[in-house]
């Protein structure tokens, strides 16, 4: 909670354009994290064989689409919410997404449990 609050306050204080911030952050993670993960997978004794060979092109596209729509867009809109309102309101909204989705499923008559 301490690191999250520090992150939120730093985003509020330092970030003026969330698109530019998350673009730079994504490029940074791709350039430094990609080779690091590739090296870890290459030297891991638990994994043998080429990593990408185990995925079909459809699975790779779905991973890319999920990463773009689920992660990148939600972070962008969260940062816009932090900049347009306040860190407290944006965090409260983020914390209410799951309870509100369960409540809407109950109201619409969809199954919530297993």
Secondary structure, 3 states (H helix, E strand, C coil): CHHHHHHHHHHHHHCCCHHHHHHHHHHHHHHHHHHHHHHHHHHCCCCCCCCHHHCCHHHHHHHHHHHHHHHHHHHHHHHHHHHHCCHHHHHHHHHCHHHHHHHHHHHHCCCCCC
